[in-house]
């Protein structure tokens, strides 16, 4: 059996979901009325139902995110919501809280969100054995680790391919809740990681001023698709449930082309996960919509700096250097690429990102809305590409059509039109009509074909049309058009009826969990999740951070990202710089906010602690 490989797109709302499908997504993920980890991307059940119907026409799946941690008083509401989602045809739920595994549920497929911190083969195998059908892997994994996980169990594996990176291990960031009781695990992350900080060493000296020291570049492993498929990934997820339609269409179409090229080279092993073929009026490029510059993070191990320290905002597309300022205009390398209305971005003398708008461009010379002092040689980026946005925003910029063949023939009472689609669905419509030969015995076949090919705004293309008559019959074009409309309307109904949703009824399990003690990072926030873990052999369970933190003394983040590495002071990777050792503890300071950094060099991790925390500083020797 060929393996289906899928592109999974984010949908902020119904319109974005439809746009993602038209651009070539094989699956979309969307928030429902509550319990999604982006509290400002909720949608009504009616909108989710409409998306499901549109998606299933193309054999596209719809996943709903229910990936916050739940409190005891929310469990019943959540359970009822899951039943409603099942009833409207949703294909799967993406969950974080293990309480859901204990509920009386319909036979709906469950995926473990990346919020469940999926980076150990044994824990992922545990989830698979408990009935989870797909696991969204942690972004910190490398190819070798993904392969190991894939070999340990046959659960489906999903991995992020483009979009923003969370600097923390997903599900294990408590900065937001510790600073103002907005919990990231409850859908209201305040993005403290995108703030500017000062870096202060153990002597009280400021090493770096006002820099976005926890802000990291965006993720792009699109050129690793072949390696990731080989390692066991079946679904490539685009991050961005808060992003606009242009970002989604650009990312989806870019990846569709990449994945299609790979599938064409490996037709015996892999196949597309949904139906239809897309055409585009624009050339997609990731850097033409929101991005902070790109990194492949750790997929190929740690090998480059990944911080985006100047700014957490979108950098956009590199245009060229500023050659010089002339009067009230700029001469920029490749200035002829720019358009009126574009937004430009550059890093100023204080190492901060600044922006200007282009009022007009003449002969490659740029007249801005405000003339700012920019040093010659400064790199200029375009972070708002006005012409591209206008083009991609159009509904017809990405069109998806299902291939069909049409056969117009005759029967005893008149005529028959048969449509067969690329998936083998067949729709037939009959027209009761007298058979009259054409006036001069001429064939109207070409005329019929021209009109049968007019599939217009339907989801179909007529790629092959045959007319098989015993004589040259006459038929009014209005009747031909009517038959075409009817046959395709019926075909849509047949496709929806024949859509097969995978189902799975959970059975309660009691195989041992790989740990017997769980600290607060397991996010257990209700009695039902506690019961789930206890039945699987866990004896000690700390309450979730949100229910018990010790203000001022807590560990608020664990991350693979490392400030020492970014500063080229890592004892493992930068031994040649170890004569310039940093005096610890290093401290991040932002106004009243203050954090201490702890470096665990063995697992290659950095921890962020609140300012009154006490811990021992590890010596910098790597064994």
ROKOLKOL-950131 format. One record per residue (C-alpha): x, y, z; residue in three letters; residue number from 1. Coordinates in steps of 0.5 Angstrom, whole numbers. Example, Ala and Ser with C-alpha at 12.3 -4.5 7.8 and 13.67 -1.06 7.14 Angstrom:
# ROKOLKOL-950131
25 | -9 | 16 | ALA | 1
27 | -2 | 14 | SER | 2
This chain:
# ROKOLKOL-950131
0 | 0 | 0 | UNK | 1
3 | 7 | -2 | UNK | 2
4 | 12 | 4 | UNK | 3
0 | 18 | 4 | UNK | 4
4 | 24 | 5 | UNK | 5
0 | 30 | 7 | UNK | 6
0 | 38 | 8 | UNK | 7
-3 | 41 | 14 | UNK | 8
-5 | 48 | 14 | UNK | 9
-8 | 53 | 19 | UNK | 10
-14 | 56 | 19 | UNK | 11
-16 | 62 | 23 | UNK | 12
-23 | 62 | 21 | UNK | 13
-28 | 59 | 15 | UNK | 14
-25 | 63 | 10 | UNK | 15
-18 | 62 | 11 | UNK | 16
-19 | 54 | 11 | UNK | 17
-23 | 55 | 5 | UNK | 18
-17 | 59 | 2 | UNK | 19
-12 | 53 | 5 | UNK | 20
-16 | 48 | 1 | UNK | 21
-16 | 52 | -5 | UNK | 22
-9 | 53 | -5 | UNK | 23
-7 | 45 | -4 | UNK | 24
-8 | 43 | 3 | UNK | 25
-9 | 36 | 4 | UNK | 26
-12 | 37 | 11 | UNK | 27
-13 | 44 | 16 | UNK | 28
-13 | 45 | 23 | UNK | 29
-18 | 50 | 26 | UNK | 30
-21 | 52 | 33 | UNK | 31
-28 | 51 | 35 | UNK | 32
-32 | 55 | 40 | UNK | 33
-27 | 54 | 46 | UNK | 34
-21 | 50 | 49 | UNK | 35
-16 | 52 | 43 | UNK | 36
-9 | 54 | 45 | UNK | 37
-10 | 61 | 41 | UNK | 38
-16 | 64 | 45 | UNK | 39
-17 | 69 | 39 | UNK | 40
-18 | 64 | 34 | UNK | 41
-24 | 61 | 36 | UNK | 42
-30 | 59 | 31 | UNK | 43
-37 | 57 | 31 | UNK | 44
-40 | 50 | 30 | UNK | 45
-43 | 52 | 24 | UNK | 46
-37 | 55 | 21 | UNK | 47
-33 | 49 | 23 | UNK | 48
-39 | 45 | 20 | UNK | 49
-39 | 49 | 13 | UNK | 50
-31 | 48 | 13 | UNK | 51
-32 | 40 | 14 | UNK | 52
-37 | 40 | 8 | UNK | 53
-32 | 44 | 3 | UNK | 54
-26 | 40 | 5 | UNK | 55
-29 | 33 | 5 | UNK | 56
-31 | 34 | -3 | UNK | 57
-24 | 34 | -4 | UNK | 58
-22 | 29 | 1 | UNK | 59
-19 | 34 | 5 | UNK | 60
-19 | 32 | 13 | UNK | 61
-21 | 37 | 18 | UNK | 62
-18 | 37 | 25 | UNK | 63
-20 | 41 | 31 | UNK | 64
-16 | 43 | 36 | UNK | 65
-18 | 42 | 43 | UNK | 66
-11 | 43 | 46 | UNK | 67
-11 | 47 | 52 | UNK | 68
-11 | 44 | 59 | UNK | 69
-18 | 43 | 63 | UNK | 70
-20 | 45 | 70 | UNK | 71
-25 | 40 | 73 | UNK | 72
-31 | 45 | 72 | UNK | 73
-30 | 45 | 64 | UNK | 74
-29 | 37 | 63 | UNK | 75
-37 | 36 | 62 | UNK | 76
-37 | 42 | 57 | UNK | 77
-31 | 40 | 53 | UNK | 78
-34 | 33 | 53 | UNK | 79
-41 | 35 | 50 | UNK | 80
-37 | 40 | 45 | UNK | 81
-33 | 33 | 43 | UNK | 82
-40 | 30 | 41 | UNK | 83
-42 | 36 | 37 | UNK | 84
-36 | 36 | 33 | UNK | 85
-36 | 29 | 32 | UNK | 86
-43 | 30 | 29 | UNK | 87
-42 | 35 | 24 | UNK | 88
-36 | 30 | 21 | UNK | 89
-30 | 33 | 24 | UNK | 90
-24 | 28 | 22 | UNK | 91
-20 | 28 | 29 | UNK | 92
-18 | 32 | 35 | UNK | 93
-12 | 35 | 37 | UNK | 94
-11 | 34 | 44 | UNK | 95
-7 | 36 | 50 | UNK | 96
-10 | 34 | 57 | UNK | 97
-10 | 27 | 58 | UNK | 98
-17 | 28 | 62 | UNK | 99
-20 | 27 | 55 | UNK | 100
-17 | 20 | 54 | UNK | 101
-22 | 18 | 60 | UNK | 102
-28 | 21 | 58 | UNK | 103
-34 | 17 | 55 | UNK | 104
-33 | 19 | 47 | UNK | 105
-36 | 18 | 41 | UNK | 106
-31 | 14 | 36 | UNK | 107
-27 | 20 | 34 | UNK | 108
-20 | 20 | 32 | UNK | 109
-15 | 23 | 37 | UNK | 110
-8 | 26 | 36 | UNK | 111
-3 | 28 | 41 | UNK | 112
-2 | 36 | 40 | UNK | 113
6 | 38 | 40 | UNK | 114
3 | 41 | 47 | UNK | 115
4 | 34 | 50 | UNK | 116
12 | 35 | 49 | UNK | 117
13 | 29 | 44 | UNK | 118
20 | 28 | 44 | UNK | 119
21 | 21 | 47 | UNK | 120
20 | 15 | 44 | UNK | 121
18 | 11 | 50 | UNK | 122
13 | 16 | 52 | UNK | 123
10 | 17 | 44 | UNK | 124
10 | 9 | 44 | UNK | 125
6 | 10 | 51 | UNK | 126
1 | 14 | 47 | UNK | 127
0 | 10 | 41 | UNK | 128
-2 | 4 | 46 | UNK | 129
-7 | 8 | 49 | UNK | 130
-11 | 9 | 43 | UNK | 131
-7 | 16 | 40 | UNK | 132
-7 | 15 | 33 | UNK | 133
-2 | 21 | 31 | UNK | 134
3 | 25 | 35 | UNK | 135
5 | 32 | 33 | UNK | 136
12 | 32 | 34 | UNK | 137
16 | 37 | 38 | UNK | 138
20 | 42 | 34 | UNK | 139
27 | 41 | 37 | UNK | 140
28 | 34 | 34 | UNK | 141
33 | 32 | 29 | UNK | 142
32 | 27 | 24 | UNK | 143
36 | 21 | 28 | UNK | 144
31 | 22 | 34 | UNK | 145
25 | 22 | 29 | UNK | 146
27 | 16 | 26 | UNK | 147
28 | 13 | 33 | UNK | 148
21 | 15 | 35 | UNK | 149
18 | 12 | 28 | UNK | 150
21 | 5 | 29 | UNK | 151
19 | 5 | 36 | UNK | 152
11 | 5 | 34 | UNK | 153
7 | 5 | 28 | UNK | 154
3 | 11 | 30 | UNK | 155
3 | 17 | 25 | UNK | 156
8 | 22 | 26 | UNK | 157
6 | 30 | 24 | UNK | 158
12 | 35 | 24 | UNK | 159
12 | 42 | 23 | UNK | 160
15 | 45 | 16 | UNK | 161
14 | 52 | 16 | UNK | 162
12 | 58 | 21 | UNK | 163
14 | 61 | 28 | UNK | 164
18 | 57 | 33 | UNK | 165
16 | 57 | 40 | UNK | 166
23 | 58 | 44 | UNK | 167
20 | 53 | 50 | UNK | 168
19 | 46 | 49 | UNK | 169
12 | 46 | 47 | UNK | 170
7 | 46 | 53 | UNK | 171
13 | 48 | 58 | UNK | 172
13 | 55 | 58 | UNK | 173
10 | 59 | 64 | UNK | 174
13 | 66 | 63 | UNK | 175
6 | 68 | 61 | UNK | 176
3 | 66 | 67 | UNK | 177
8 | 67 | 72 | UNK | 178
8 | 75 | 70 | UNK | 179
1 | 76 | 70 | UNK | 180
-3 | 70 | 70 | UNK | 181
-4 | 69 | 63 | UNK | 182
-3 | 62 | 61 | UNK | 183
0 | 59 | 55 | UNK | 184
-3 | 53 | 56 | UNK | 185
-10 | 56 | 57 | UNK | 186
-9 | 59 | 50 | UNK | 187
-7 | 66 | 52 | UNK | 188
0 | 67 | 51 | UNK | 189
3 | 74 | 52 | UNK | 190
9 | 72 | 48 | UNK | 191
14 | 75 | 54 | UNK | 192
20 | 71 | 49 | UNK | 193
19 | 77 | 44 | UNK | 194
20 | 82 | 49 | UNK | 195
27 | 86 | 49 | UNK | 196
32 | 84 | 55 | UNK | 197
38 | 87 | 58 | UNK | 198
43 | 81 | 59 | UNK | 199
47 | 82 | 65 | UNK | 200
53 | 77 | 68 | UNK | 201
54 | 75 | 75 | UNK | 202
59 | 81 | 76 | UNK | 203
53 | 86 | 75 | UNK | 204
56 | 88 | 68 | UNK | 205
51 | 89 | 62 | UNK | 206
53 | 85 | 56 | UNK | 207
48 | 86 | 51 | UNK | 208
43 | 92 | 52 | UNK | 209
35 | 92 | 49 | UNK | 210
36 | 86 | 45 | UNK | 211
30 | 81 | 43 | UNK | 212
35 | 75 | 47 | UNK | 213
29 | 70 | 47 | UNK | 214
26 | 71 | 40 | UNK | 215
28 | 66 | 35 | UNK | 216
28 | 66 | 27 | UNK | 217
22 | 62 | 24 | UNK | 218
22 | 55 | 22 | UNK | 219
23 | 52 | 15 | UNK | 220
25 | 45 | 13 | UNK | 221
22 | 45 | 7 | UNK | 222
28 | 43 | 3 | UNK | 223
28 | 37 | 8 | UNK | 224
22 | 34 | 6 | UNK | 225
25 | 28 | 3 | UNK | 226
29 | 26 | 9 | UNK | 227
23 | 27 | 14 | UNK | 228
19 | 23 | 10 | UNK | 229
24 | 17 | 10 | UNK | 230
25 | 18 | 17 | UNK | 231
17 | 17 | 18 | UNK | 232
14 | 24 | 18 | UNK | 233
7 | 23 | 14 | UNK | 234
4 | 30 | 15 | UNK | 235
8 | 37 | 14 | UNK | 236
4 | 42 | 19 | UNK | 237
5 | 49 | 17 | UNK | 238
4 | 54 | 24 | UNK | 239
0 | 60 | 24 | UNK | 240
-7 | 60 | 26 | UNK | 241
-7 | 67 | 27 | UNK | 242
-4 | 69 | 21 | UNK | 243
-8 | 72 | 15 | UNK | 244
-10 | 69 | 8 | UNK | 245
-4 | 71 | 4 | UNK | 246
1 | 68 | 9 | UNK | 247
-3 | 61 | 9 | UNK | 248
-4 | 61 | 1 | UNK | 249
3 | 63 | 0 | UNK | 250
6 | 57 | 5 | UNK | 251
1 | 52 | 2 | UNK | 252
2 | 53 | -5 | UNK | 253
10 | 53 | -4 | UNK | 254
10 | 47 | 0 | UNK | 255
5 | 44 | -5 | UNK | 256
10 | 45 | -11 | UNK | 257
15 | 42 | -7 | UNK | 258
12 | 36 | -4 | UNK | 259
9 | 34 | -11 | UNK | 260
16 | 34 | -14 | UNK | 261
18 | 29 | -9 | UNK | 262
11 | 25 | -10 | UNK | 263
13 | 25 | -17 | UNK | 264
20 | 22 | -16 | UNK | 265
17 | 17 | -12 | UNK | 266
11 | 14 | -15 | UNK | 267
11 | 7 | -12 | UNK | 268
12 | 9 | -5 | UNK | 269
8 | 15 | -4 | UNK | 270
2 | 18 | -6 | UNK | 271
-2 | 25 | -5 | UNK | 272
-7 | 25 | 1 | UNK | 273
-13 | 28 | -2 | UNK | 274
-16 | 30 | -9 | UNK | 275
-15 | 35 | -14 | UNK | 276
-10 | 39 | -18 | UNK | 277
-8 | 47 | -16 | UNK | 278
-7 | 52 | -21 | UNK | 279
-4 | 59 | -19 | UNK | 280
-3 | 66 | -21 | UNK | 281
3 | 68 | -17 | UNK | 282
10 | 65 | -15 | UNK | 283
10 | 63 | -8 | UNK | 284
16 | 64 | -4 | UNK | 285
16 | 64 | 4 | UNK | 286
20 | 70 | 5 | UNK | 287
14 | 74 | 1 | UNK | 288
10 | 74 | 7 | UNK | 289
11 | 74 | 15 | UNK | 290
18 | 71 | 17 | UNK | 291
23 | 73 | 22 | UNK | 292
28 | 70 | 17 | UNK | 293
29 | 62 | 17 | UNK | 294
32 | 57 | 21 | UNK | 295
32 | 49 | 20 | UNK | 296
33 | 49 | 28 | UNK | 297
36 | 42 | 30 | UNK | 298
33 | 38 | 25 | UNK | 299
40 | 37 | 22 | UNK | 300
43 | 38 | 29 | UNK | 301
46 | 45 | 32 | UNK | 302
50 | 48 | 27 | UNK | 303
48 | 56 | 27 | UNK | 304
46 | 61 | 31 | UNK | 305
38 | 62 | 31 | UNK | 306
36 | 68 | 35 | UNK | 307
33 | 74 | 31 | UNK | 308
35 | 79 | 36 | UNK | 309
34 | 85 | 33 | UNK | 310
26 | 85 | 32 | UNK | 311
21 | 80 | 33 | UNK | 312
17 | 83 | 28 | UNK | 313
17 | 80 | 20 | UNK | 314
23 | 82 | 17 | UNK | 315
21 | 80 | 10 | UNK | 316
25 | 79 | 4 | UNK | 317
32 | 82 | 3 | UNK | 318
32 | 87 | -3 | UNK | 319
39 | 89 | -3 | UNK | 320
44 | 95 | 0 | UNK | 321
42 | 102 | 1 | UNK | 322
47 | 105 | -4 | UNK | 323
46 | 112 | -2 | UNK | 324
41 | 118 | 0 | UNK | 325
39 | 123 | -6 | UNK | 326
35 | 129 | -4 | UNK | 327
28 | 126 | -1 | UNK | 328
30 | 119 | -4 | UNK | 329
34 | 113 | -3 | UNK | 330
38 | 109 | -8 | UNK | 331
37 | 102 | -7 | UNK | 332
40 | 95 | -10 | UNK | 333
35 | 92 | -14 | UNK | 334
30 | 98 | -13 | UNK | 335
26 | 96 | -19 | UNK | 336
23 | 90 | -15 | UNK | 337
20 | 95 | -11 | UNK | 338
13 | 98 | -12 | UNK | 339
9 | 104 | -9 | UNK | 340
6 | 102 | -2 | UNK | 341
11 | 97 | 0 | UNK | 342
13 | 97 | 7 | UNK | 343
21 | 97 | 8 | UNK | 344
25 | 95 | 14 | UNK | 345
32 | 96 | 16 | UNK | 346
36 | 95 | 22 | UNK | 347
38 | 102 | 25 | UNK | 348
45 | 104 | 29 | UNK | 349
42 | 102 | 35 | UNK | 350
41 | 95 | 33 | UNK | 351
33 | 96 | 33 | UNK | 352
28 | 95 | 27 | UNK | 353
25 | 101 | 24 | UNK | 354
20 | 101 | 18 | UNK | 355
18 | 106 | 12 | UNK | 356
13 | 106 | 7 | UNK | 357
15 | 107 | 0 | UNK | 358
10 | 112 | -3 | UNK | 359
13 | 111 | -10 | UNK | 360
18 | 108 | -14 | UNK | 361
21 | 111 | -21 | UNK | 362
27 | 108 | -25 | UNK | 363
29 | 104 | -19 | UNK | 364
29 | 110 | -14 | UNK | 365
25 | 110 | -8 | UNK | 366
21 | 116 | -5 | UNK | 367
19 | 114 | 2 | UNK | 368
13 | 117 | 6 | UNK | 369
18 | 119 | 11 | UNK | 370
26 | 120 | 10 | UNK | 371
30 | 117 | 15 | UNK | 372
37 | 117 | 16 | UNK | 373
40 | 110 | 14 | UNK | 374
47 | 109 | 13 | UNK | 375
50 | 107 | 6 | UNK | 376
51 | 99 | 6 | UNK | 377
45 | 98 | 11 | UNK | 378
41 | 92 | 9 | UNK | 379
34 | 93 | 6 | UNK | 380
28 | 88 | 7 | UNK | 381
21 | 89 | 4 | UNK | 382
16 | 86 | 10 | UNK | 383
10 | 88 | 6 | UNK | 384
10 | 87 | -1 | UNK | 385
4 | 91 | -4 | UNK | 386
3 | 88 | -11 | UNK | 387
4 | 81 | -8 | UNK | 388
-1 | 81 | -3 | UNK | 389
-6 | 84 | -8 | UNK | 390
-5 | 79 | -13 | UNK | 391
-5 | 73 | -7 | UNK | 392
-12 | 76 | -4 | UNK | 393
-16 | 75 | -10 | UNK | 394
-20 | 69 | -10 | UNK | 395
-18 | 66 | -17 | UNK | 396
-10 | 66 | -15 | UNK | 397
-11 | 59 | -13 | UNK | 398
-16 | 54 | -16 | UNK | 399
-17 | 47 | -14 | UNK | 400
-20 | 42 | -19 | UNK | 401
-22 | 35 | -19 | UNK | 402
-21 | 31 | -26 | UNK | 403
-27 | 28 | -29 | UNK | 404
-28 | 25 | -36 | UNK | 405
-35 | 26 | -39 | UNK | 406
-39 | 21 | -44 | UNK | 407
-45 | 24 | -47 | UNK | 408
-49 | 18 | -50 | UNK | 409
-56 | 16 | -52 | UNK | 410
-61 | 11 | -49 | UNK | 411
-68 | 9 | -51 | UNK | 412
-71 | 15 | -48 | UNK | 413
-66 | 20 | -50 | UNK | 414
-59 | 22 | -48 | UNK | 415
-55 | 21 | -42 | UNK | 416
-49 | 24 | -39 | UNK | 417
-44 | 20 | -35 | UNK | 418
-38 | 24 | -31 | UNK | 419
-33 | 19 | -28 | UNK | 420
-28 | 23 | -23 | UNK | 421
-21 | 22 | -21 | UNK | 422
-23 | 18 | -15 | UNK | 423
-27 | 13 | -19 | UNK | 424
-34 | 16 | -17 | UNK | 425
-39 | 16 | -22 | UNK | 426
-45 | 21 | -23 | UNK | 427
-50 | 20 | -29 | UNK | 428
-56 | 24 | -31 | UNK | 429
-61 | 22 | -36 | UNK | 430
-65 | 27 | -41 | UNK | 431
-72 | 25 | -44 | UNK | 432
-71 | 28 | -51 | UNK | 433
-74 | 26 | -58 | UNK | 434
-68 | 24 | -62 | UNK | 435
-68 | 29 | -68 | UNK | 436
-62 | 28 | -74 | UNK | 437
-58 | 35 | -75 | UNK | 438
-61 | 39 | -81 | UNK | 439
-55 | 38 | -86 | UNK | 440
-53 | 31 | -83 | UNK | 441
-47 | 35 | -80 | UNK | 442
-44 | 33 | -73 | UNK | 443
-45 | 38 | -67 | UNK | 444
-40 | 34 | -63 | UNK | 445
-34 | 39 | -63 | UNK | 446
-40 | 44 | -61 | UNK | 447
-42 | 40 | -55 | UNK | 448
-35 | 39 | -53 | UNK | 449
-34 | 46 | -52 | UNK | 450
-40 | 47 | -48 | UNK | 451
-39 | 41 | -43 | UNK | 452
-32 | 43 | -42 | UNK | 453
-35 | 50 | -39 | UNK | 454
-34 | 47 | -32 | UNK | 455
-34 | 55 | -29 | UNK | 456
-34 | 55 | -22 | UNK | 457
-35 | 48 | -20 | UNK | 458
-30 | 44 | -17 | UNK | 459
-29 | 40 | -23 | UNK | 460
-25 | 40 | -30 | UNK | 461
-27 | 36 | -36 | UNK | 462
-21 | 33 | -38 | UNK | 463
-23 | 28 | -43 | UNK | 464
-30 | 29 | -46 | UNK | 465
-33 | 23 | -51 | UNK | 466
-39 | 24 | -55 | UNK | 467
-42 | 17 | -57 | UNK | 468
-48 | 17 | -62 | UNK | 469
-51 | 12 | -67 | UNK | 470
-52 | 18 | -71 | UNK | 471
-51 | 26 | -71 | UNK | 472
-57 | 28 | -67 | UNK | 473
-59 | 35 | -65 | UNK | 474
-59 | 37 | -58 | UNK | 475
-60 | 45 | -56 | UNK | 476
-54 | 48 | -52 | UNK | 477
-59 | 50 | -47 | UNK | 478
-60 | 42 | -45 | UNK | 479
-53 | 40 | -46 | UNK | 480
-51 | 46 | -40 | UNK | 481
-57 | 43 | -36 | UNK | 482
-54 | 36 | -36 | UNK | 483
-47 | 39 | -35 | UNK | 484
-50 | 42 | -29 | UNK | 485
-54 | 37 | -26 | UNK | 486
-49 | 31 | -27 | UNK | 487
-43 | 35 | -23 | UNK | 488
-48 | 37 | -17 | UNK | 489
-50 | 30 | -17 | UNK | 490
-43 | 28 | -17 | UNK | 491
-41 | 33 | -11 | UNK | 492
-47 | 29 | -7 | UNK | 493
-44 | 23 | -9 | UNK | 494
-37 | 25 | -7 | UNK | 495
-39 | 27 | 0 | UNK | 496
-43 | 21 | 1 | UNK | 497
-38 | 16 | -1 | UNK | 498
-33 | 20 | 4 | UNK | 499
-30 | 15 | 9 | UNK | 500
-28 | 18 | 16 | UNK | 501
-23 | 14 | 20 | UNK | 502
-26 | 12 | 27 | UNK | 503
-23 | 10 | 33 | UNK | 504
-27 | 8 | 39 | UNK | 505
-22 | 9 | 45 | UNK | 506
-21 | 3 | 50 | UNK | 507
-19 | 4 | 57 | UNK | 508
-12 | 2 | 58 | UNK | 509
-7 | 1 | 64 | UNK | 510
0 | -1 | 61 | UNK | 511
5 | 3 | 65 | UNK | 512
7 | 10 | 64 | UNK | 513
15 | 11 | 63 | UNK | 514
15 | 15 | 69 | UNK | 515
12 | 14 | 76 | UNK | 516
13 | 21 | 78 | UNK | 517
11 | 27 | 74 | UNK | 518
13 | 34 | 76 | UNK | 519
9 | 40 | 74 | UNK | 520
11 | 40 | 67 | UNK | 521
6 | 35 | 66 | UNK | 522
1 | 40 | 66 | UNK | 523
-4 | 36 | 70 | UNK | 524
-10 | 41 | 72 | UNK | 525
-16 | 36 | 74 | UNK | 526
-18 | 30 | 77 | UNK | 527
-19 | 26 | 71 | UNK | 528
-12 | 27 | 68 | UNK | 529
-10 | 25 | 75 | UNK | 530
-14 | 18 | 75 | UNK | 531
-11 | 17 | 68 | UNK | 532
-4 | 17 | 70 | UNK | 533
-5 | 13 | 76 | UNK | 534
-9 | 8 | 72 | UNK | 535
-2 | 7 | 68 | UNK | 536
2 | 6 | 74 | UNK | 537
4 | 13 | 76 | UNK | 538
5 | 14 | 84 | UNK | 539
6 | 22 | 85 | UNK | 540
3 | 27 | 81 | UNK | 541
5 | 35 | 82 | UNK | 542
-1 | 40 | 80 | UNK | 543
0 | 44 | 74 | UNK | 544
4 | 50 | 75 | UNK | 545
-2 | 54 | 74 | UNK | 546
-5 | 51 | 80 | UNK | 547
1 | 52 | 85 | UNK | 548
7 | 56 | 83 | UNK | 549
11 | 59 | 88 | UNK | 550
12 | 66 | 85 | UNK | 551
19 | 69 | 85 | UNK | 552
22 | 62 | 85 | UNK | 553
20 | 58 | 79 | UNK | 554
23 | 55 | 73 | UNK | 555
19 | 58 | 68 | UNK | 556
22 | 55 | 61 | UNK | 557
26 | 50 | 59 | UNK | 558
29 | 50 | 52 | UNK | 559
34 | 47 | 47 | UNK | 560
36 | 55 | 45 | UNK | 561
42 | 57 | 48 | UNK | 562
44 | 64 | 50 | UNK | 563
51 | 62 | 51 | UNK | 564
51 | 58 | 44 | UNK | 565
49 | 65 | 41 | UNK | 566
54 | 69 | 44 | UNK | 567
59 | 63 | 42 | UNK | 568
61 | 61 | 49 | UNK | 569
59 | 54 | 49 | UNK | 570
64 | 50 | 52 | UNK | 571
62 | 44 | 47 | UNK | 572
62 | 48 | 41 | UNK | 573
66 | 54 | 42 | UNK | 574
72 | 51 | 46 | UNK | 575
77 | 56 | 43 | UNK | 576
73 | 62 | 46 | UNK | 577
73 | 59 | 53 | UNK | 578
79 | 63 | 56 | UNK | 579
73 | 69 | 56 | UNK | 580
69 | 65 | 60 | UNK | 581
62 | 69 | 62 | UNK | 582
61 | 70 | 70 | UNK | 583
55 | 67 | 72 | UNK | 584
49 | 67 | 73 | UNK | 585
47 | 71 | 67 | UNK | 586
41 | 75 | 68 | UNK | 587
35 | 77 | 63 | UNK | 588
32 | 84 | 65 | UNK | 589
26 | 87 | 62 | UNK | 590
24 | 93 | 67 | UNK | 591
21 | 90 | 73 | UNK | 592
22 | 83 | 70 | UNK | 593
28 | 79 | 72 | UNK | 594
30 | 72 | 70 | UNK | 595
36 | 68 | 72 | UNK | 596
39 | 63 | 66 | UNK | 597
41 | 56 | 68 | UNK | 598
45 | 52 | 63 | UNK | 599
45 | 44 | 63 | UNK | 600
50 | 42 | 58 | UNK | 601
49 | 35 | 58 | UNK | 602
42 | 35 | 55 | UNK | 603
44 | 41 | 52 | UNK | 604
39 | 45 | 55 | UNK | 605
38 | 52 | 58 | UNK | 606
33 | 53 | 64 | UNK | 607
30 | 60 | 65 | UNK | 608
28 | 61 | 73 | UNK | 609
25 | 67 | 76 | UNK | 610
29 | 72 | 80 | UNK | 611
29 | 69 | 87 | UNK | 612
30 | 62 | 85 | UNK | 613
36 | 58 | 88 | UNK | 614
40 | 53 | 84 | UNK | 615
47 | 51 | 83 | UNK | 616
51 | 53 | 77 | UNK | 617
54 | 47 | 73 | UNK | 618
62 | 48 | 72 | UNK | 619
63 | 48 | 64 | UNK | 620
66 | 42 | 63 | UNK | 621
63 | 37 | 58 | UNK | 622
65 | 30 | 59 | UNK | 623
